[in-house]
Amino acid sequence: MTLFLFVGDMLVMFFMAVLVIWVTTRDGKEAAEHHARIPLEDE
């Protein structure tokens, strides 16, 4: 049972890492910089 939980946790972590990489690389550098500046330009 412990092995099942460990493997499931590793699959979820892999999915989350791939999702973050996919979301951050699909728009390009200009869009990423724009989204990163939103909190800085908030008044």
Sine and cosine of phi, psi and omega as CSV:
sin_phi,cos_phi,sin_psi,cos_psi,sin_omega,cos_omega
0.00,0.00,-0.63,0.78,0.01,-1.00
-0.90,0.44,-0.65,0.76,0.02,-1.00
-0.90,0.45,-0.64,0.77,0.03,-1.00
-0.87,0.48,-0.71,0.70,0.02,-1.00
-0.91,0.41,-0.65,0.76,0.01,-1.00
-0.89,0.45,-0.73,0.68,0.00,-1.00
-0.90,0.43,-0.66,0.75,0.04,-1.00
-0.88,0.47,-0.66,0.75,0.02,-1.00
-0.91,0.42,-0.64,0.76,0.02,-1.00
-0.91,0.42,-0.62,0.78,0.04,-1.00
-0.91,0.42,-0.65,0.76,0.03,-1.00
-0.91,0.41,-0.68,0.73,0.03,-1.00
-0.89,0.45,-0.64,0.77,0.05,-1.00
-0.89,0.46,-0.70,0.72,0.03,-1.00
-0.88,0.48,-0.69,0.72,-0.01,-1.00
-0.91,0.42,-0.65,0.76,0.01,-1.00
-0.90,0.43,-0.69,0.73,0.03,-1.00
-0.91,0.43,-0.63,0.78,0.03,-1.00
-0.89,0.46,-0.70,0.71,0.01,-1.00
-0.90,0.44,-0.70,0.72,0.01,-1.00
-0.90,0.44,-0.66,0.75,-0.01,-1.00
-0.91,0.42,-0.69,0.72,-0.04,-1.00
-0.92,0.39,-0.63,0.78,-0.05,-1.00
-0.98,0.21,-0.35,0.94,-0.04,-1.00
-0.97,-0.24,-0.13,0.99,-0.10,-0.99
-0.99,0.17,-0.46,0.89,-0.10,-1.00
-1.00,0.02,-0.40,0.92,-0.04,-1.00
0.98,-0.22,0.15,-0.99,-0.12,-0.99
-0.95,0.32,-0.61,0.80,-0.04,-1.00
-0.90,0.44,-0.69,0.72,0.00,-1.00
-0.92,0.39,-0.63,0.78,0.02,-1.00
-0.90,0.44,-0.67,0.75,0.04,-1.00
-0.91,0.41,-0.62,0.79,0.03,-1.00
-0.89,0.45,-0.72,0.70,0.00,-1.00
-0.92,0.40,-0.55,0.83,0.01,-1.00
-0.94,0.33,-0.44,0.90,-0.05,-1.00
-1.00,0.05,-0.19,0.98,-0.06,-1.00
-0.83,0.56,-0.76,0.65,0.01,-1.00
-0.91,0.42,-0.48,0.88,-0.02,-1.00
-0.96,0.28,-0.50,0.87,-0.04,-1.00
-1.00,-0.07,0.02,1.00,0.00,-1.00
-0.97,0.22,0.69,-0.72,0.00,-1.00
-0.91,-0.42,0.00,0.00,0.00,0.00
